[in-house]
Amino acid sequence: MMIQNDSYLFHKNSNYFYLFLALIHEQIIEMIVFHIYLKKEEPDIALIMLVLHIYSVIYMLGDYNLLRNNPFRITKDKVVMKIGARRSLYFDLSQIDYIQPASIKYNKSGGIINEKKVFHATAFPRILTIIFGISDELKYEIILKQPVDARGYFGQKQKTNKVLLYMDNSSEFVNELQNRLDITATTTKLV
């Protein structure tokens, strides 16, 4: 039996698109205003600021394009999650312990509790969730048998033992994972 490579989008219903538009507009307007003002006062600083603003716009455009063009993938025996230029996680299907519905946990004062050793599979930048409490809708969590390496900003490695899914059609993704796990378990029992 041949198992195909399935892809699942995670950015379409995310609030990231609106944040992306707002940040692009802000960077362009700020770039123009700072350049005009600083060109008269400090021409050297004006040039540095212009280059930094152009770089940030290019980075944001690239990050959003990577989000659009790199959906989560389930291959024969692996799950591949790349989140723009920011983060990535790869793990084998055999490393999944169980999958369950998830919910955001709050502390007594109403703030979101940010768990450690968790990979947030969301297009929305985690730092904004931490600062402002804004987030996409959390759907499922995948609990792993053993911690795996996740890559973060600047290639930084972090051990993770739980994946929180904030994605479009998460039930389809989870159902396919369950089907693959069932096939793997059946194959293992037959051998």
Solvent accessible surface area in square Angstrom, and as a share of the most:
residue,aa,sasa,rsa
1,M,197,0.88
2,M,180,0.80
3,I,40,0.20
4,Q,110,0.49
5,N,86,0.44
6,D,22,0.11
7,S,59,0.38
8,Y,27,0.10
9,L,68,0.34
10,F,1,0.01
11,H,15,0.07
12,K,131,0.55
13,N,125,0.64
14,S,6,0.04
15,N,62,0.32
16,Y,13,0.05
17,F,75,0.31
18,Y,150,0.57
19,L,35,0.17
20,F,17,0.07
21,L,67,0.34
22,A,58,0.45
23,L,64,0.32
24,I,22,0.11
25,H,109,0.49
26,E,67,0.30
27,Q,29,0.13
28,I,68,0.34
29,I,108,0.55
30,E,56,0.25
31,M,33,0.15
32,I,90,0.46
33,V,88,0.51
34,F,78,0.32
35,H,50,0.22
36,I,102,0.52
37,Y,129,0.49
38,L,26,0.13
39,K,123,0.52
40,K,166,0.70
41,E,106,0.47
42,E,85,0.38
43,P,85,0.53
44,D,111,0.57
45,I,80,0.40
46,A,1,0.01
47,L,109,0.54
48,I,102,0.52
49,M,53,0.24
50,L,45,0.22
51,V,87,0.50
52,L,101,0.50
53,H,10,0.04
54,I,76,0.38
55,Y,139,0.53
56,S,32,0.20
57,V,19,0.11
58,I,108,0.55
59,Y,88,0.34
60,M,25,0.11
61,L,84,0.42
62,G,32,0.31
63,D,3,0.02
64,Y,27,0.10
65,N,67,0.35
66,L,72,0.36
67,L,0,0.00
68,R,107,0.39
69,N,90,0.46
70,N,37,0.19
71,P,18,0.11
72,F,0,0.00
73,R,76,0.28
74,I,0,0.00
75,T,40,0.23
76,K,146,0.62
77,D,80,0.42
78,K,86,0.36
79,V,0,0.00
80,V,29,0.16
81,M,0,0.00
82,K,80,0.34
83,I,0,0.00
84,G,13,0.12
85,A,58,0.45
86,R,14,0.05
87,R,31,0.11
88,S,17,0.11
89,L,0,0.00
90,Y,98,0.37
91,F,4,0.02
92,D,49,0.25
93,L,4,0.02
94,S,70,0.45
95,Q,46,0.20
96,I,6,0.03
97,D,75,0.39
98,Y,104,0.40
99,I,21,0.11
100,Q,66,0.29
101,P,105,0.66
102,A,19,0.15
103,S,78,0.50
104,I,50,0.26
105,K,96,0.41
106,Y,128,0.48
107,N,72,0.37
108,K,214,0.91
109,S,104,0.67
110,G,50,0.48
111,G,31,0.30
112,I,40,0.20
113,I,81,0.41
114,N,58,0.30
115,E,59,0.27
116,K,174,0.74
117,K,102,0.43
118,V,14,0.08
119,F,9,0.04
120,H,20,0.09
121,A,0,0.00
122,T,3,0.02
123,A,0,0.00
124,F,8,0.03
125,P,17,0.10
126,R,32,0.12
127,I,97,0.49
128,L,34,0.17
129,T,5,0.03
130,I,95,0.48
131,I,106,0.54
132,F,134,0.56
133,G,42,0.40
134,I,83,0.42
135,S,28,0.18
136,D,15,0.08
137,E,121,0.54
138,L,19,0.10
139,K,71,0.30
140,Y,50,0.19
141,E,10,0.04
142,I,0,0.00
143,I,28,0.14
144,L,8,0.04
145,K,123,0.52
146,Q,118,0.53
147,P,67,0.42
148,V,13,0.08
149,D,64,0.33
150,A,6,0.05
151,R,108,0.40
152,G,19,0.18
153,Y,91,0.35
154,F,211,0.88
155,G,40,0.38
156,Q,126,0.56
157,K,118,0.50
158,Q,93,0.41
159,K,107,0.45
160,T,1,0.00
161,N,58,0.30
162,K,30,0.13
163,V,0,0.00
164,L,10,0.05
165,L,0,0.00
166,Y,10,0.04
167,M,9,0.04
168,D,12,0.06
169,N,92,0.47
170,S,5,0.03
171,S,55,0.35
172,E,98,0.44
173,F,0,0.00
174,V,10,0.06
175,N,88,0.45
176,E,35,0.16
177,L,0,0.00
178,Q,67,0.30
179,N,77,0.40
180,R,5,0.02
181,L,35,0.17
182,D,84,0.43
183,I,60,0.31
184,T,60,0.35
185,A,48,0.37
186,T,74,0.43
187,T,73,0.42
188,T,94,0.54
189,K,170,0.72
190,L,147,0.73
191,V,154,0.88
